[in-house]
Each structure stands twice: as C-alpha cells, then as structure tokens.
C-alpha cells in the first residue's frame, strides 16, 4: 500500500474564505489504513480476552506485519493504545469508564465499522473542551 502512495503527503488547510479552520487532509493511504487497522484490531487485539495472556503478543504480531505498509499510521494507534493502557493501570474507575470504552469499544473494537470515526486520536482533547484539535483531523 505504501509504495503506491509515496507521492502523496498530508495537507494542512488553515483558512477557508473568511475563517480559520486548521484541518489536516490526510492521504488516501491513511484513509484506507483506518479501515485496515480497525478490521485487524491493531489496538483492540491487545485487550481481547480470547487470547488471554497472549493478547499483547497477538497485537504486536499484527502491528509487525501490517505496520510497515501503513505509512506510519501506527503512530496514532500507539498513542491510543498507550493512553488506554495507562488509564487501565491507573485503576481510576471514573477515567476508565469514561474513556477506555470509547477508545476500545466504540472506536477500535468494532472491526466491521469502516467509518473515518473508527480510528485516530480518540483520547485527544476535544476543541470545545480546550486542547488539541487533532481529534477531528483524522491524524
């Protein structure tokens, strides 16, 4: 996949007529990578009980095989996985109940879902709550 997309780069769009938007238009490969990563559970596999104590090994194998073809798309996946793992290790039930199900069930766990919403920075700050606008950028 990556070989076919080598000439494409993401584009930062900062302005539309009359207002600032700060949007990143990702490449076709990144849009397809979202589907591939969700279908194969590149993050969710590490949390699936069916693999028991080997869930993380299974996840790493998926990333090892698919990652090199996805044009560094594994970067936001790693951030999502790290945030989810950190919240789970914190044992803070309020944060876990609020954010981990969003990251794993709603955005990563449904492998059949093919929408743009399926992956990305699900744990990034939302613009209306302050912080990063990356959550809506597709990066």
BAVO-414613 format. One record per atom (N, C-alpha, C): x, z negated, y; atom name; residue number from 1; residue in three letters. Coordinates in nm, 4 decimals. Each point is the difference from the previous one (the first is absolute). Layout:
<semars>
SEMAR         u         w         v  palo  seke  nunu
SEMAR         X         Z         Y    CA   NUM   Ala
...
</semars>
This chain:
<semars>
SEMAR         u         w         v  palo  seke  nunu
SEMAR    0.0822    0.0000   -0.1190     N     1   Unk
SEMAR   -0.0822    0.0000    0.1190    CA     1   Unk
SEMAR    0.0867    0.0000    0.1255     C     1   Unk
SEMAR    0.1017   -0.0825    0.0019     N     2   Unk
SEMAR    0.0808   -0.0128    0.1203    CA     2   Unk
SEMAR    0.0734    0.1298    0.0324     C     2   Unk
SEMAR    0.0443    0.0729   -0.1002     N     3   Unk
SEMAR    0.0716    0.1253    0.0242    CA     3   Unk
SEMAR   -0.0878    0.1014    0.0733     C     3   Unk
SEMAR   -0.1284   -0.0002   -0.0278     N     4   Unk
SEMAR   -0.0921    0.0937    0.0647    CA     4   Unk
SEMAR   -0.0330   -0.0400    0.1434     C     4   Unk
SEMAR    0.0299   -0.1225    0.0376     N     5   Unk
SEMAR   -0.0401   -0.0529    0.1308    CA     5   Unk
SEMAR    0.1201   -0.0297    0.0904     C     5   Unk
SEMAR    0.1153    0.0520   -0.0328     N     6   Unk
SEMAR    0.1232   -0.0365    0.0714    CA     6   Unk
SEMAR   -0.0019    0.0368    0.1480     C     6   Unk
SEMAR   -0.0707    0.1041    0.0384     N     7   Unk
SEMAR    0.0005    0.0442    0.1401    CA     7   Unk
SEMAR   -0.1015   -0.0727    0.0868     C     7   Unk
SEMAR   -0.0854   -0.0802   -0.0594     N     8   Unk
SEMAR   -0.1022   -0.0717    0.0770    CA     8   Unk
SEMAR    0.0500   -0.1376    0.0410     C     8   Unk
SEMAR   -0.0360   -0.0409    0.1187     N     9   Unk
SEMAR    0.0321   -0.1320    0.0521    CA     9   Unk
SEMAR   -0.1255   -0.0610    0.0611     C     9   Unk
SEMAR   -0.0121   -0.1326   -0.0014     N    10   Unk
SEMAR   -0.1127   -0.0625    0.0697    CA    10   Unk
SEMAR    0.0095    0.0280    0.1499     C    10   Unk
SEMAR   -0.1149   -0.0019    0.0665     N    11   Unk
SEMAR   -0.0046    0.0281    0.1431    CA    11   Unk
SEMAR   -0.0649   -0.1177    0.0718     C    11   Unk
SEMAR    0.0686   -0.0501    0.1036     N    12   Unk
SEMAR   -0.0564   -0.1054    0.0841    CA    12   Unk
SEMAR   -0.0817    0.0663    0.1106     C    12   Unk
SEMAR   -0.1285   -0.0301    0.0042     N    13   Unk
SEMAR   -0.0887    0.0501    0.1044    CA    13   Unk
SEMAR   -0.0326   -0.1194    0.0890     C    13   Unk
SEMAR    0.0504    0.0025    0.1222     N    14   Unk
SEMAR   -0.0192   -0.1138    0.0891    CA    14   Unk
SEMAR   -0.1159    0.0171    0.0969     C    14   Unk
SEMAR   -0.0311    0.1239    0.0344     N    15   Unk
SEMAR   -0.1008    0.0231    0.1042    CA    15   Unk
SEMAR   -0.1013    0.1047   -0.0423     C    15   Unk
SEMAR   -0.1237   -0.0261    0.0312     N    16   Unk
SEMAR   -0.1075    0.0990   -0.0033    CA    16   Unk
SEMAR   -0.0415    0.0147    0.1454     C    16   Unk
SEMAR   -0.0650    0.1061    0.0383     N    17   Unk
SEMAR   -0.0365    0.0162    0.1406    CA    17   Unk
SEMAR   -0.0671   -0.1253    0.0573     C    17   Unk
SEMAR    0.0715   -0.0643    0.0922     N    18   Unk
SEMAR   -0.0563   -0.1137    0.0711    CA    18   Unk
SEMAR    0.0228   -0.1377   -0.0592     C    18   Unk
SEMAR    0.0524   -0.0114   -0.1225     N    19   Unk
SEMAR    0.0220   -0.1336   -0.0541    CA    19   Unk
SEMAR    0.1114    0.0003   -0.1055     C    19   Unk
SEMAR    0.0603   -0.1159   -0.0155     N    20   Unk
SEMAR    0.1081   -0.0177   -0.0974    CA    20   Unk
SEMAR   -0.0594   -0.0384   -0.1349     C    20   Unk
SEMAR    0.0522    0.0615   -0.1072     N    21   Unk
SEMAR   -0.0558   -0.0284   -0.1321    CA    21   Unk
SEMAR    0.1016   -0.0551   -0.0995     C    21   Unk
SEMAR    0.1294    0.0339    0.0147     N    22   Unk
SEMAR    0.1038   -0.0492   -0.0910    CA    22   Unk
SEMAR   -0.0399    0.0149   -0.1469     C    22   Unk
SEMAR   -0.0067    0.1228   -0.0442     N    23   Unk
SEMAR   -0.0379    0.0317   -0.1381    CA    23   Unk
SEMAR    0.1171    0.0704   -0.0675     C    23   Unk
SEMAR    0.0223   -0.0295   -0.1258     N    24   Unk
SEMAR    0.1001    0.0713   -0.0783    CA    24   Unk
SEMAR   -0.0734    0.0901   -0.0977     C    24   Unk
SEMAR    0.0232    0.1292    0.0132     N    25   Unk
SEMAR   -0.0557    0.0968   -0.0948    CA    25   Unk
SEMAR    0.1017    0.0176   -0.1118     C    25   Unk
SEMAR   -0.0363   -0.0450   -0.1187     N    26   Unk
SEMAR    0.0921    0.0047   -0.1133    CA    26   Unk
SEMAR   -0.0001    0.1388   -0.0628     C    26   Unk
SEMAR    0.0984    0.0232   -0.0842     N    27   Unk
SEMAR    0.0150    0.1304   -0.0647    CA    27   Unk
SEMAR   -0.1007    0.0151   -0.1143     C    27   Unk
SEMAR   -0.0224    0.1249   -0.0437     N    28   Unk
SEMAR   -0.0871    0.0196   -0.1167    CA    28   Unk
SEMAR    0.0489   -0.0757   -0.1229     C    28   Unk
SEMAR    0.1316   -0.0105   -0.0163     N    29   Unk
SEMAR    0.0534   -0.0751   -0.1139    CA    29   Unk
SEMAR   -0.0425   -0.1454    0.0054     C    29   Unk
SEMAR    0.0036   -0.0618    0.1188     N    30   Unk
SEMAR   -0.0406   -0.1404    0.0105    CA    30   Unk
SEMAR   -0.1479   -0.0161   -0.0312     C    30   Unk
SEMAR   -0.0813    0.0954    0.0394     N    31   Unk
SEMAR   -0.1429   -0.0088   -0.0336    CA    31   Unk
SEMAR   -0.0194    0.0090   -0.1515     C    31   Unk
SEMAR    0.0744    0.0886   -0.0646     N    32   Unk
SEMAR   -0.0079    0.0118   -0.1461    CA    32   Unk
SEMAR    0.0627   -0.1219   -0.0678     C    32   Unk
SEMAR    0.1052   -0.0549    0.0584     N    33   Unk
SEMAR    0.0654   -0.1179   -0.0572    CA    33   Unk
SEMAR   -0.0961   -0.1183   -0.0049     C    33   Unk
SEMAR   -0.0883   -0.0103    0.0983     N    34   Unk
SEMAR   -0.0998   -0.1068   -0.0007    CA    34   Unk
SEMAR   -0.0861    0.0093   -0.1251     C    34   Unk
SEMAR   -0.0410    0.1204   -0.0331     N    35   Unk
SEMAR   -0.0853    0.0220   -0.1174    CA    35   Unk
SEMAR    0.0780   -0.0306   -0.1282     C    35   Unk
SEMAR    0.1220    0.0520   -0.0091     N    36   Unk
SEMAR    0.0825   -0.0208   -0.1198    CA    36   Unk
SEMAR    0.0301   -0.1488   -0.0198     C    36   Unk
SEMAR    0.0387   -0.0668    0.1075     N    37   Unk
SEMAR    0.0333   -0.1430   -0.0103    CA    37   Unk
SEMAR   -0.1208   -0.0828   -0.0416     C    37   Unk
SEMAR   -0.1160    0.0315    0.0553     N    38   Unk
SEMAR   -0.1211   -0.0735   -0.0379    CA    38   Unk
SEMAR   -0.0387    0.0296   -0.1443     C    38   Unk
SEMAR    0.0076    0.1262   -0.0384     N    39   Unk
SEMAR   -0.0381    0.0390   -0.1360    CA    39   Unk
SEMAR    0.0856   -0.0707   -0.1043     C    39   Unk
SEMAR    0.1286   -0.0152    0.0283     N    40   Unk
SEMAR    0.0919   -0.0602   -0.0966    CA    40   Unk
SEMAR    0.0232   -0.1492    0.0232     C    40   Unk
SEMAR   -0.0649   -0.0553    0.1014     N    41   Unk
SEMAR    0.0091   -0.1440    0.0237    CA    41   Unk
SEMAR    0.1392   -0.0473    0.0336     C    41   Unk
SEMAR    0.0667    0.0690    0.0913     N    42   Unk
SEMAR    0.1392   -0.0339    0.0297    CA    42   Unk
SEMAR    0.0176   -0.1421    0.0525     C    42   Unk
SEMAR   -0.1012   -0.0579    0.0595     N    43   Unk
SEMAR    0.0060   -0.1409    0.0380    CA    43   Unk
SEMAR   -0.0884   -0.0824   -0.0927     C    43   Unk
SEMAR   -0.1197    0.0444   -0.0242     N    44   Unk
SEMAR   -0.0957   -0.0777   -0.0787    CA    44   Unk
SEMAR    0.0498   -0.0303   -0.1413     C    44   Unk
SEMAR    0.0800    0.0900   -0.0586     N    45   Unk
SEMAR    0.0488   -0.0198   -0.1372    CA    45   Unk
SEMAR    0.0773   -0.1303   -0.0146     C    45   Unk
SEMAR    0.0654   -0.0442    0.1043     N    46   Unk
SEMAR    0.0782   -0.1233   -0.0071    CA    46   Unk
SEMAR   -0.0839   -0.1253   -0.0078     C    46   Unk
SEMAR   -0.1298    0.0138    0.0181     N    47   Unk
SEMAR   -0.0912   -0.1145    0.0016    CA    47   Unk
SEMAR   -0.1062    0.0082   -0.1085     C    47   Unk
SEMAR    0.0034    0.1040   -0.0805     N    48   Unk
SEMAR   -0.1031    0.0179   -0.1016    CA    48   Unk
SEMAR    0.0263   -0.0890   -0.1211     C    48   Unk
SEMAR   -0.0984   -0.0786   -0.0398     N    49   Unk
SEMAR    0.0204   -0.0939   -0.1106    CA    49   Unk
SEMAR    0.0197    0.0667   -0.1353     C    49   Unk
SEMAR   -0.0421    0.1245   -0.0161     N    50   Unk
SEMAR    0.0099    0.0629   -0.1330    CA    50   Unk
SEMAR    0.1438    0.0167   -0.0473     C    50   Unk
SEMAR    0.0967    0.0007    0.0936     N    51   Unk
SEMAR    0.1405    0.0113   -0.0384    CA    51   Unk
SEMAR    0.0694   -0.1359   -0.0077     C    51   Unk
SEMAR   -0.0748   -0.1054    0.0291     N    52   Unk
SEMAR    0.0532   -0.1353   -0.0111    CA    52   Unk
SEMAR    0.1300   -0.0180    0.0753     C    52   Unk
SEMAR    0.0967   -0.0619   -0.0664     N    53   Unk
SEMAR    0.1275   -0.0279    0.0657    CA    53   Unk
SEMAR    0.0824    0.1258    0.0266     C    53   Unk
SEMAR   -0.0449    0.1143   -0.0501     N    54   Unk
SEMAR    0.0716    0.1259    0.0208    CA    54   Unk
SEMAR   -0.0623    0.0847    0.1115     C    54   Unk
SEMAR   -0.0953   -0.0560    0.0739     N    55   Unk
SEMAR   -0.0682    0.0762    0.1044    CA    55   Unk
SEMAR    0.0979    0.0518    0.1055     C    55   Unk
SEMAR    0.0921   -0.0850    0.0453     N    56   Unk
SEMAR    0.0954    0.0436    0.1016    CA    56   Unk
SEMAR    0.0949    0.1060   -0.0556     C    56   Unk
SEMAR    0.0400   -0.0132   -0.1245     N    57   Unk
SEMAR    0.0865    0.1010   -0.0615    CA    57   Unk
SEMAR   -0.0732    0.1335   -0.0075     C    57   Unk
SEMAR   -0.1256   -0.0044   -0.0366     N    58   Unk
SEMAR   -0.0822    0.1213   -0.0036    CA    58   Unk
SEMAR   -0.0087    0.0620    0.1399     C    58   Unk
SEMAR   -0.0219   -0.0839    0.1001     N    59   Unk
SEMAR   -0.0072    0.0474    0.1378    CA    59   Unk
SEMAR    0.1324    0.0655    0.0412     C    59   Unk
SEMAR    0.1108   -0.0646   -0.0283     N    60   Unk
SEMAR    0.1305    0.0545    0.0380    CA    60   Unk
SEMAR    0.0250    0.1339   -0.0696     C    60   Unk
SEMAR   -0.0443    0.0135   -0.1237     N    61   Unk
SEMAR    0.0167    0.1274   -0.0707    CA    61   Unk
SEMAR   -0.0792    0.1118    0.0689     C    61   Unk
SEMAR   -0.1208   -0.0299    0.0429     N    62   Unk
SEMAR   -0.0808    0.0990    0.0726    CA    62   Unk
SEMAR    0.0708    0.0420    0.1288     C    62   Unk
SEMAR    0.0471   -0.0975    0.0763     N    63   Unk
SEMAR    0.0692    0.0290    0.1262    CA    63   Unk
SEMAR    0.1285    0.0778   -0.0265     C    63   Unk
SEMAR    0.0727   -0.0362   -0.1043     N    64   Unk
SEMAR    0.1255    0.0678   -0.0334    CA    64   Unk
SEMAR   -0.0237    0.1472   -0.0324     C    64   Unk
SEMAR   -0.1063    0.0299   -0.0711     N    65   Unk
SEMAR   -0.0285    0.1379   -0.0392    CA    65   Unk
SEMAR   -0.0591    0.0810    0.1157     C    65   Unk
SEMAR   -0.0946   -0.0560    0.0720     N    66   Unk
SEMAR   -0.0702    0.0759    0.1033    CA    66   Unk
SEMAR    0.0646   -0.0076    0.1390     C    66   Unk
SEMAR    0.0627   -0.1117    0.0311     N    67   Unk
SEMAR    0.0519   -0.0233    0.1345    CA    67   Unk
SEMAR    0.0866    0.1104    0.0583     C    67   Unk
SEMAR    0.0977    0.0526   -0.0733     N    68   Unk
SEMAR    0.0877    0.1016    0.0581    CA    68   Unk
SEMAR   -0.0722    0.1281    0.0447     C    68   Unk
SEMAR   -0.1150    0.0269   -0.0541     N    69   Unk
SEMAR   -0.0744    0.1207    0.0368    CA    69   Unk
SEMAR   -0.0948   -0.0209    0.1166     C    69   Unk
SEMAR   -0.0120   -0.1217    0.0494     N    70   Unk
SEMAR   -0.1047   -0.0303    0.0976    CA    70   Unk
SEMAR    0.0512   -0.0187    0.1425     C    70   Unk
SEMAR    0.1186    0.0499    0.0308     N    71   Unk
SEMAR    0.0495    0.0044    0.1377    CA    71   Unk
SEMAR   -0.0048   -0.1365    0.0696     C    71   Unk
SEMAR    0.0530   -0.1011   -0.0638     N    72   Unk
SEMAR    0.0101   -0.1363    0.0517    CA    72   Unk
SEMAR   -0.1378   -0.0652    0.0208     C    72   Unk
SEMAR   -0.1034    0.0526   -0.0632     N    73   Unk
SEMAR   -0.1322   -0.0616    0.0113    CA    73   Unk
SEMAR   -0.0010   -0.1393   -0.0625     C    73   Unk
SEMAR    0.0969   -0.0284   -0.0841     N    74   Unk
SEMAR    0.0059   -0.1322   -0.0619    CA    74   Unk
SEMAR    0.0330   -0.1098    0.1006     C    74   Unk
SEMAR    0.0469    0.0358    0.1188     N    75   Unk
SEMAR    0.0327   -0.1018    0.1004    CA    75   Unk
SEMAR   -0.1229   -0.0826    0.0400     C    75   Unk
SEMAR   -0.1100    0.0610    0.0468     N    76   Unk
SEMAR   -0.1168   -0.0836    0.0321    CA    76   Unk
SEMAR   -0.0595   -0.0673   -0.1230     C    76   Unk
SEMAR    0.0182    0.0604   -0.1174     N    77   Unk
SEMAR   -0.0483   -0.0653   -0.1218    CA    77   Unk
SEMAR    0.0796   -0.1274   -0.0274     C    77   Unk
SEMAR    0.1302    0.0070    0.0197     N    78   Unk
SEMAR    0.0844   -0.1184   -0.0206    CA    78   Unk
SEMAR   -0.0365   -0.1104    0.0982     C    78   Unk
SEMAR   -0.0307    0.0385    0.1248     N    79   Unk
SEMAR   -0.0396   -0.1013    0.0991    CA    79   Unk
SEMAR   -0.1324   -0.0651   -0.0404     C    79   Unk
SEMAR   -0.0940    0.0798   -0.0488     N    80   Unk
SEMAR   -0.1283   -0.0531   -0.0445    CA    80   Unk
SEMAR    0.0189   -0.0931   -0.1195     C    80   Unk
SEMAR    0.0811    0.0433   -0.0960     N    81   Unk
SEMAR    0.0274   -0.0815   -0.1179    CA    81   Unk
SEMAR    0.0695   -0.1300    0.0393     C    81   Unk
SEMAR    0.0971    0.0084    0.0889     N    82   Unk
SEMAR    0.0710   -0.1199    0.0445    CA    82   Unk
SEMAR   -0.0918   -0.0981    0.0710     C    82   Unk
SEMAR   -0.0886    0.0535    0.0847     N    83   Unk
SEMAR   -0.0940   -0.0884    0.0709    CA    83   Unk
SEMAR   -0.0959   -0.0663   -0.0978     C    83   Unk
SEMAR   -0.0511    0.0770   -0.0953     N    84   Unk
SEMAR   -0.0920   -0.0567   -0.0988    CA    84   Unk
SEMAR    0.0695   -0.1066   -0.0850     C    84   Unk
SEMAR    0.1207    0.0308   -0.0456     N    85   Unk
SEMAR    0.0752   -0.0955   -0.0837    CA    85   Unk
SEMAR    0.0310   -0.1272    0.0784     C    85   Unk
SEMAR    0.0373    0.0148    0.1275     N    86   Unk
SEMAR    0.0305   -0.1158    0.0836    CA    86   Unk
SEMAR   -0.1233   -0.0880    0.0188     C    86   Unk
SEMAR   -0.1140    0.0617    0.0255     N    87   Unk
SEMAR   -0.1236   -0.0771    0.0158    CA    87   Unk
SEMAR   -0.0363   -0.0719   -0.1292     C    87   Unk
SEMAR    0.0137    0.0686   -0.1128     N    88   Unk
SEMAR   -0.0304   -0.0646   -0.1278    CA    88   Unk
SEMAR    0.0932   -0.1187   -0.0249     C    88   Unk
SEMAR    0.1280    0.0148    0.0328     N    89   Unk
SEMAR    0.0966   -0.1084   -0.0195    CA    89   Unk
SEMAR   -0.0235   -0.1157    0.0966     C    89   Unk
SEMAR   -0.0630    0.0281    0.1136     N    90   Unk
SEMAR   -0.0233   -0.1062    0.0997    CA    90   Unk
SEMAR   -0.1044   -0.1000   -0.0460     C    90   Unk
SEMAR   -0.0855    0.0416   -0.0916     N    91   Unk
SEMAR   -0.1086   -0.0831   -0.0503    CA    91   Unk
SEMAR   -0.0990   -0.0397    0.1106     C    91   Unk
SEMAR   -0.0037    0.0775    0.1081     N    92   Unk
SEMAR   -0.0934   -0.0236    0.1097    CA    92   Unk
SEMAR   -0.1294    0.0751   -0.0321     C    92   Unk
SEMAR   -0.0985   -0.0698   -0.0539     N    93   Unk
SEMAR   -0.1234    0.0620   -0.0485    CA    93   Unk
SEMAR   -0.0735    0.0762    0.1094     C    93   Unk
SEMAR    0.0016   -0.0494    0.1217     N    94   Unk
SEMAR   -0.0707    0.0674    0.1088    CA    94   Unk
SEMAR    0.0595    0.1386    0.0222     C    94   Unk
SEMAR    0.1328    0.0083    0.0106     N    95   Unk
SEMAR    0.0650    0.1294    0.0219    CA    95   Unk
SEMAR   -0.0102    0.0899   -0.1229     C    95   Unk
SEMAR    0.0163   -0.0578   -0.1170     N    96   Unk
SEMAR   -0.0094    0.0789   -0.1234    CA    96   Unk
SEMAR   -0.1390    0.0613   -0.0126     C    96   Unk
SEMAR   -0.1034   -0.0819    0.0188     N    97   Unk
SEMAR   -0.1366    0.0503   -0.0138    CA    97   Unk
SEMAR   -0.0327    0.1045    0.1061     C    97   Unk
SEMAR    0.0596   -0.0145    0.1168     N    98   Unk
SEMAR   -0.0304    0.0928    0.1085    CA    98   Unk
SEMAR    0.0752    0.1321   -0.0131     C    98   Unk
SEMAR    0.1276   -0.0017   -0.0384     N    99   Unk
SEMAR    0.0814    0.1203    0.0058    CA    99   Unk
SEMAR    0.0398    0.0602   -0.1341     C    99   Unk
SEMAR    0.0277   -0.0811   -0.0999     N   100   Unk
SEMAR    0.0468    0.0576   -0.1257    CA   100   Unk
SEMAR   -0.1070    0.0857   -0.0669     C   100   Unk
SEMAR   -0.1245   -0.0413   -0.0053     N   101   Unk
SEMAR   -0.0996    0.0912   -0.0579    CA   101   Unk
SEMAR   -0.0103    0.1321    0.0767     C   101   Unk
SEMAR    0.0154   -0.0026    0.1314     N   102   Unk
SEMAR   -0.0012    0.1235    0.0776    CA   102   Unk
SEMAR    0.1133    0.0916   -0.0441     C   102   Unk
SEMAR    0.1176   -0.0577   -0.0160     N   103   Unk
SEMAR    0.1167    0.0801   -0.0341    CA   103   Unk
SEMAR   -0.0075    0.0537   -0.1422     C   103   Unk
SEMAR   -0.0436   -0.0811   -0.0917     N   104   Unk
SEMAR    0.0073    0.0397   -0.1403    CA   104   Unk
SEMAR   -0.1282    0.0611   -0.0539     C   104   Unk
SEMAR   -0.1134   -0.0539    0.0359     N   105   Unk
SEMAR   -0.1250    0.0507   -0.0554    CA   105   Unk
SEMAR   -0.0524    0.1156    0.0836     C   105   Unk
SEMAR   -0.0242   -0.0246    0.1271     N   106   Unk
SEMAR   -0.0644    0.1000    0.0829    CA   106   Unk
SEMAR    0.0890    0.1197    0.0313     C   106   Unk
SEMAR    0.1291   -0.0233    0.0176     N   107   Unk
SEMAR    0.0851    0.1090    0.0453    CA   107   Unk
SEMAR    0.0926    0.0539   -0.1069     C   107   Unk
SEMAR    0.0366   -0.0800   -0.0979     N   108   Unk
SEMAR    0.0977    0.0459   -0.0967    CA   108   Unk
SEMAR   -0.0511   -0.0005   -0.1425     C   108   Unk
SEMAR   -0.0893   -0.0887   -0.0311     N   109   Unk
SEMAR   -0.0434   -0.0152   -0.1376    CA   109   Unk
SEMAR   -0.0928    0.1091   -0.0497     C   109   Unk
SEMAR   -0.0760    0.0628    0.0892     N   110   Unk
SEMAR   -0.0921    0.1047   -0.0428    CA   110   Unk
SEMAR    0.0751    0.1312   -0.0117     C   110   Unk
SEMAR    0.0500    0.0279   -0.1171     N   111   Unk
SEMAR    0.0821    0.1190   -0.0191    CA   111   Unk
SEMAR   -0.0801    0.1281    0.0122     C   111   Unk
SEMAR   -0.1283   -0.0074   -0.0171     N   112   Unk
SEMAR   -0.0807    0.1214    0.0105    CA   112   Unk
SEMAR   -0.0300    0.0371    0.1449     C   112   Unk
SEMAR    0.0124   -0.0960    0.0896     N   113   Unk
SEMAR   -0.0282    0.0262    0.1408    CA   113   Unk
SEMAR    0.1080    0.0912    0.0558     C   113   Unk
SEMAR   -0.0403    0.1023    0.0715     N   114   Unk
SEMAR    0.0964    0.0968    0.0492    CA   114   Unk
SEMAR   -0.0011    0.0122    0.1515     C   114   Unk
SEMAR   -0.0626   -0.0916    0.0665     N   115   Unk
SEMAR   -0.0082    0.0100    0.1454    CA   115   Unk
SEMAR    0.1323   -0.0380    0.0648     C   115   Unk
SEMAR    0.0164    0.0347    0.1273     N   116   Unk
SEMAR    0.1192   -0.0380    0.0759    CA   116   Unk
SEMAR    0.0102   -0.1515    0.0087     C   116   Unk
SEMAR   -0.1124   -0.0690   -0.0070     N   117   Unk
SEMAR   -0.0027   -0.1446    0.0127    CA   117   Unk
SEMAR    0.0621   -0.0692   -0.1214     C   117   Unk
SEMAR    0.0261    0.0746   -0.1057     N   118   Unk
SEMAR    0.0449   -0.0604   -0.1245    CA   118   Unk
SEMAR    0.1344   -0.0705    0.0104     C   118   Unk
SEMAR    0.0888    0.0469    0.0832     N   119   Unk
SEMAR    0.1321   -0.0593    0.0067    CA   119   Unk
SEMAR    0.0491   -0.0060    0.1428     C   119   Unk
SEMAR    0.1146   -0.0548    0.0169     N   120   Unk
SEMAR    0.0591   -0.0070    0.1325    CA   120   Unk
SEMAR    0.0466   -0.1398    0.0303     C   120   Unk
SEMAR   -0.0316   -0.0498    0.1168     N   121   Unk
SEMAR    0.0377   -0.1338    0.0428    CA   121   Unk
SEMAR   -0.1240   -0.0885    0.0032     C   121   Unk
SEMAR   -0.0595   -0.0320   -0.1136     N   122   Unk
SEMAR   -0.1225   -0.0769    0.0040    CA   122   Unk
SEMAR    0.0168   -0.1394    0.0572     C   122   Unk
SEMAR    0.1201   -0.0537   -0.0003     N   123   Unk
SEMAR    0.0193   -0.1349    0.0500    CA   123   Unk
SEMAR    0.0564   -0.0020    0.1417     C   123   Unk
SEMAR    0.0164    0.1176    0.0611     N   124   Unk
SEMAR    0.0500    0.0050    0.1380    CA   124   Unk
SEMAR   -0.1081   -0.0499    0.0952     C   124   Unk
SEMAR    0.0432   -0.0454    0.1144     N   125   Unk
SEMAR   -0.0953   -0.0495    0.0997    CA   125   Unk
SEMAR   -0.0893    0.1137    0.0483     C   125   Unk
SEMAR   -0.1234   -0.0307    0.0265     N   126   Unk
SEMAR   -0.0919    0.1002    0.0514    CA   126   Unk
SEMAR    0.0077   -0.0013    0.1528     C   126   Unk
SEMAR   -0.0136    0.1181    0.0647     N   127   Unk
SEMAR    0.0161    0.0065    0.1447    CA   127   Unk
SEMAR   -0.0896   -0.0963    0.0775     C   127   Unk
SEMAR   -0.1253   -0.0182   -0.0429     N   128   Unk
SEMAR   -0.0886   -0.0879    0.0753    CA   128   Unk
SEMAR    0.0317   -0.1476   -0.0225     C   128   Unk
SEMAR    0.0905   -0.0295   -0.0920     N   129   Unk
SEMAR    0.0449   -0.1370   -0.0200    CA   129   Unk
SEMAR    0.1410   -0.0197    0.0544     C   129   Unk
SEMAR    0.0510    0.0991    0.0720     N   130   Unk
SEMAR    0.1363   -0.0059    0.0486    CA   130   Unk
SEMAR    0.0952    0.0513   -0.1053     C   130   Unk
SEMAR    0.1176    0.0375    0.0414     N   131   Unk
SEMAR    0.1011    0.0419   -0.0957    CA   131   Unk
SEMAR    0.0022    0.1487   -0.0242     C   131   Unk
SEMAR    0.0453    0.0379   -0.1152     N   132   Unk
SEMAR    0.0311    0.1376   -0.0341    CA   132   Unk
SEMAR   -0.1229    0.0896   -0.0066     C   132   Unk
SEMAR    0.0190    0.1232    0.0370     N   133   Unk
SEMAR   -0.1034    0.1020   -0.0179    CA   133   Unk
SEMAR    0.0250    0.0803   -0.1264     C   133   Unk
SEMAR    0.1010   -0.0359   -0.0767     N   134   Unk
SEMAR    0.0358    0.0763   -0.1185    CA   134   Unk
SEMAR   -0.1098    0.0035   -0.1040     C   134   Unk
SEMAR   -0.0840   -0.1005   -0.0008     N   135   Unk
SEMAR   -0.1052   -0.0065   -0.1008    CA   135   Unk
SEMAR   -0.0891    0.1242    0.0049     C   135   Unk
SEMAR   -0.0152    0.0616    0.1162     N   136   Unk
SEMAR   -0.0860    0.1174    0.0108    CA   136   Unk
SEMAR    0.0780    0.1300    0.0062     C   136   Unk
SEMAR    0.1321   -0.0049   -0.0140     N   137   Unk
SEMAR    0.0811    0.1200    0.0174    CA   137   Unk
SEMAR    0.0193    0.0803   -0.1264     C   137   Unk
SEMAR   -0.0224   -0.0600   -0.1154     N   138   Unk
SEMAR    0.0262    0.0700   -0.1247    CA   138   Unk
SEMAR    0.1439   -0.0127   -0.0466     C   138   Unk
SEMAR    0.0844   -0.0721    0.0745     N   139   Unk
SEMAR    0.1388   -0.0169   -0.0410    CA   139   Unk
SEMAR    0.0154   -0.1258   -0.0816     C   139   Unk
</semars>
